[in-house]
Amino acid sequence: ISLRNHKPLVTVAARNADVRPRAAATYKAAVLGAGGGIGQPLSLLLKMSPLLSHLNLYDIANVKGVAADLSHCNTPSLVTPYTGAEELAESLKGVDLIIIPAGVPRKPGMTRDDLFNINAGIVKTLVEAAADYAPKAWINIISNPVNSTVPIAAEVLKKKGVFDPKKLFGVTTLDVVRANTFVAQQKTLRLIDVDVPVVGGHAGITILPLLSKTRPKTEFTQEEIEKLTVRIQNAGTEVVEAKAGAGSATLSMAYAAARFAESCLRAIDGDADVYECTYVKSDVMQELPFFASRVKLGKDGVEAFVHTDIRGLTEYEEKALQALVPELKGSIEKGINFVNKQP
Ligand code: NAI
């Protein structure tokens, strides 16, 4: 497995902006929720992609200025704002990649599941439009609770007859980014070298970093493993508390989402060496129809699951994996029921 995914995005983009990119920028992406805390910095990072020719920014408000601002950067993509439900369809036509950070973020004391009531409906509406106007696009879901919003998106796409399980992704890259950062700090490793797979889901104990699979091979004491695992699981809450009511992770999330989007675009573009951990329709765990694990991305989406990551786990990891099953199963069912109880 290559570590190419870990090249710092900004360096790659900045270099390619001056020296003509390998292939012309040809792909189109839409960010739904582009005016928000994640949406704005994510759009900036996407504007630096050498692979994008068009960047459509959709939000219910606040997106015209963001697009005007970004459009002055001398990078390839043409930035266009789309405001309000009546412009949603237009923002989606012909796009290859749809990224959804629309919705409300957590405040101190809230779990991701507390966001369900508002965000479930937002994701449902946006994915319905995606099914109608960009049925072949890859979809990256950021809106929380990801454990439920991805199953919601899948049900919506199924109802519309356009569900391609290989092209629907819950973005869990921030968990991997955090795991890599914390392990590198703890073990004084070069950040660029560190690779920790994170499996399961994207909330509390469903986030399971597989520290025994860290590359380069790294030894941890049991105390280190427990502390690091809990820190990675609660890292989102660390940010929510530090922001004290002003929202959750936005900048690190934008960085992580941009890395994941760039991986999707590289795979669409024919790069045969793209691997990411992501929450997808999966048969890796028998009882869980959706599960985050490392996958190989190809031209048509998920090409293969990297089963070796979850084989030969330590006893601690195996126990944690079994412990997350009921919670993740419940979140998946909640998402599925949300769509099916509605007319
Ligand atoms: P924010 O409140 O700053 O921005 C959300 C944006 O969505 C706003 O601009 C708002 O106008 C827009 N929006 C609301 N309803 C919409 C609709 N129907 N259509 C289009 N846009 C709509 O929130 P922030 O901080 O950007 O977070 C967004 C979401 O991302 C939250 O659900 C948050 O929990 C989630 N998140 C996910 C992470 C992950 O690792 N997957 C990490 C951090 C946050």
Residues whose N, C-alpha, C, O or C-beta is under 5 A from the ligand:
A	BS01	NAI	L32 G33 G35 G36 G37 I38 G39 Y58 D59 I60 A61 P101 A102 G103 V104 P105 R106 I122 I141 I142 S143 N144 V146 V171 L174 G247 S248 A249 T250 M253
